């Protein structure tokens, strides 16, 4: 898939507003893309979406499963009285960032464009975290059973930077869709690649936990969590896609992480323009932690994110999220390579070459005659 097509996949998905438990629009979009690609797709009993590519002769008990969530922190509108709205916040955000007067877009379920605009008028918090508040309607309508997101455009691309109200984690989902689109075009035999698009990650991995309980993912699958993770001083934007060693809660499967690192290194050796990083991204937690805890062989990739959860990276405030297009495109390239060359994730058994070489050096230097 060329860069323009991969970016078009992202733009189309990011146009859809979403908050935890109200992922209707991105769910419908993923199902529509799967239908266009001719790939089977269905929802499990928790509402997660599974899209499958299964090549001839593939081991269907050991698919590569690309996991990304379709929700993003935002507000549910719980009451409307005149031009006054009562809001419940779903997701993680420090209350100090929710500055009064911050713009909000108001949505009703099933409609992509906002039906009204409001400004944040009050804030409620618990232990420093935003739990809700009130807003004042400025224009349009305020649907009583609707939801609200910070008032930023769905997608903008300028100077190689994607700027959006939601990058986390619709860009991870877009990378999975772009990879599936390329795989559906190539039709490689002998490989099985699934996209698992989960719900309600921002309120406790709920969709992923239900996918585990329901057996949506086979227990012998390789599970890759595709996330956007807060950029760190030693994991900067522009450094490339991140092979994620772990998150704030856990360290991921070391064998799968090592295979990801080796695969990324092989791509970099073939093409010097491909960039990647190997980092512990402990600014947040991701679904790989849930899958690892449940016994899956799971690891993750991440895109370095600016404005994590719409919190300003400088003074407290609300901002759009950003990801460099080059980092996103590197992730798509890596996913296509992993999907079409399964030997990269399951190399021949035995110790790595560096270990055998150093063992020989140790024996020559220190070993008994």
N, C-alpha and C positions, 0 to 999 in steps of 0.2 A: 504494500500500500504506500502510495507516495505521501509526502508530508501534507499537501493540501487536503487530500482526502481524509487523513487522520485528524487534522484540525477541524474539518467539517463535521466529523463524527462528534467531536467534543462540543462544538458550537450548538449542534442540534439538541444534544442531551442537556447542556447547561441552561438552555432556554426554559427548562421546566422548573417551576418553583417546587419546594419540598420542605417539609418539617417532619420530625419523628411521628410516626403513626398516620401520616397523611402523605404517603408516597405515591398517590394514585397516578400522577402525570408521568414521572420517570418510569414507573412500572409499565404503563401503557406504551411508552416510547420504546423500551427495551423489547417488549413483545412484538411491536410493529417492526423493529429492525430485524429481529430473528425471522419473522415471516418473510421479509424482503430477501433475506439471505438464504431462505429455504432450509433453515435449521429448526429442528424441533424445540419447542419451548413450552414450559408449563409452570404453574405455581404450586408450591407445596402447601400443606395445611396451614402454615403460618403466613402465607402470602409472599414468601420469597420467590424470586423468579430463577428458574434453571434453564439455560440455553446449552444445547449439546451439539458438538461436532464429534462424530464417531466414524473414523476411517475404517476401511475394510481390513479385517484382521486385527483390530485393536483389542487390547485387554481392557474390557469394560469395567473390570473391578479395580483398575488402577488408573483412573483418568487424572490428568492435570486439571485441577479446579482453580479457576481465577475468581477470587472472592472480592467484591466491593460493595459498599453499602449505598443505598439510594436516598438516605435522609441527611439532614443538616440541621444544626441548632436553629430554632426559631420559636415563634409564639403561636399558641392556640388562642383564638378569640373566645372567651368564655361568657361574656355578657356585653350587650350594647344598650346604652341608655342615652338617647339623643346623639350628641356628638362625642360622648365619653365611652371608651372601650376598656374592658377589663381583660388582661392578658395573663396567660400562663406560659412561662418559658420552659422549653424542653431542650435539654442539652447542657453542655458545660461552658460557662462564661463567667469570668469574674465580674461582679456587679459594678466595680469601679469603672469598667469600660462602657457601661450602658449610660452614656451621658444624656441628660435631659435635652429634648429638642432633636434628638437623632431621628432621621426620617424613616418611615415604615411604608412598605407597600402591602396592601390588603388583598387577599385572594379568596375566592370561593372555590370549592372543590370542583375539579373538572375543567377549570378555565386557566389558560396559560398566562394571560395578561392580567395585571392588577385591576380590581374594580374600584379601588379607592386608595387614598393616601392619608397618612396620619403622622403625628410626631409623638415621640415618647414623652409622657408628662409626669410619670412617677415610677419608682422602682421598688420592688420587694426583693429581699435577699435572705439567705440563710448561710451562716458561716462564711460570708463573703462572696457567695455564689449567687448569681441572678436566678430568681425563681419566678418572677413575673413583674407586673406593674400595671400602669394605666397609660392610655394614649388618647389624644384628641384628634378627632377626624378633621382633616383639612379640605378634602375634596372627594367626590365620588361616594361610594357606599361602603358600609361596614357590615359584612355578612355575619350574623350571630353565630353561625356554626363554621366560620371560616378560619383562616390563619394569616399570620403576618410574618414578613421577612424584612430585614434591613433594606432600605430603599436604594438599591444599586442595580445597574443593568445586569441582565443575565449573562452576557458575554461580550468582551471586547478584546481585540488583539492589536497591539501596537508595540513596535520596537521589540519584537520577539517575546513580549510579556502578555500572558493571558490574565485579564482582570475580570472578576465576576463576583456576584453575590455569593455563589457557591462554587468553590473548587473541591473542597473536602466534603463528600468523596465522589462527586459526580465525575471528576476527571479520572479517578481510578476506574470507575465504571466505564467511562469512555475509552480508556486504554484497553480494557477487556473487550469491549465491542469492536474496536478497531482491529485488534488481533484476531478475533473470531471472524471478522469480515475477510481478512486476508487469508486465513486458514480455509474458509469456505470457498474462496476463489482457487486456492492451490489444490485442495482436495488431497492432502497427503494420506497415503495408506498407513495402517498400523499405528495410528495415534488417536487418542481420545482426549478431547479438550472441552471442558465445561466452563461456562460462566455462571457463577452463583451471585445473584444480586439481592442483597439482604435488606431487611427493614429494621428500623428502630435501633440502629447501632449506637446512636448518640445518647440513648437512655439505658445503656447497660448491655450491649451486644445481644439484644433480645432475638432478633432474627437469626443470627448465627447460632445461638444456643438452641433455638427450636429446630434449626436445620440439623444440628447434631442429634437432638433427641428423636427427631422423626426419621433419622437415617437417610436424609436427603443426599448426603455425601457418603460414598462407600468408605468403609473404615481403612482401606489400603490406598486411598487416593493421596496424591501429592497436592497439598492445599497451599496456595499462595495468596496472602492478603495484600491487596493493592490499595495503598492509602496515600493521602497527602499528610505530611507530618511537618510540624513547625521547623522551619529552617533554623539551624544552629550555627554558631561561629565556625565549628569544624565540619559542618554539613551544609554548605552554602547553596543558594540558588545558583544555577549555572555550572555546578560541579557534576551534573549528570544524575541519572536515576540512582536511587540508593538501594543497595542490597542491605536489608534491615536485619541486623543481628538480633535485635530484641526491642522491647518497648519499656514503658514505665513499670510494667507489672512482671515481665518475664523475659527470659532468653529463649529464642526459638530453636527448632530442631537443628543441631549443629551440622549433621550430615547434609541436609537439604540446603542450609545456608552456605556451606562450603561448595556444594555443587553449583549454586547460583553464582557465587563469586568466581568460580572457575569458568563458568559459561560466559559471564560478562567480560572476564579477562580475555577469553578467546575471541570474542567479538571485537574488543579493543585492539587486539593484535592484528586482526584482519582489516580493521578500518580505524585509523588514528582519530577520526572525527567522532567516534562513539565514546562517550564519557560515562563513567559510573563511579560510585562511591560505596564503601562498605562501612556502615556506621551503626552504633547503638542510638536509636532515636527515642529518647526517654521523655520527650515533651508531652506525650500522651500514650494511650493504649489502643491496641487494634485487635481485630478478630483472630489473628494468628495466635494470640494468647489463649483464647477460648478453645481453638482447635487443638493446640498443643496440650492443654490441660486435659482434654478429653481423649488423648492418646493418638492423635493424628500426626503424621509426618508433615509439619507445617512450618512455613517461614514467610517472609514478606518482602515486598518492594515498596518504596515510598518516593513521592515527589516532594522536594523541599518547598515548603509553603510559606508565603508571606501573609500576614494578617490572619493568623490561625483563629478559626471560629469568629472571624470578623473583628478581632481585637487588634487595636493598633500596636505595631511593634515599637512605637515610641511612647509619647505621652498617652495616658488613658483616653480611649475613644473608640469609635466604631468605624471600620474601613472595609472596603471590599477585599476579598482574598486574591492572591496572585500566585501564579506558577509560570516559570519560564517555558516557552513553547519547546525549546531544545531539550529540556529535561523530560517533558511529556513524550516527545517523539522518540527519545532514547528508550523510554520504557516500552513503547509500542514495539520498537525493533527487537528489544530483548525478549519480549513475550512471544513474538512470532518465531524467533530462533528456538526458544525453549519448547514451543508447541510442535514445531516441525522436526526437531532433532531431539527426541526423547532421551537419547543416550547422554545428553548434557546433564540431565537431572539424575540419571541412574548410571554413573560410570561403572566400568568394570570393578568388581570387588577387589579388595586388597589395599594395602597402605599406599598413601600418595607417594609420588616419586621423591619429593623433598625429604620424606622420612627415611626411605631406604638409602638415599644418598648420604644423609647425615649419620645414619647408623653405621654405614661403611666407614665414614671418616672417624667416627668415635671408636670403632673397633680397631682401626689402623693406629690410632693415637694412644688409646687407653687400654685396649683389650689385652688380656693375658696371652702369651704365646701358645 
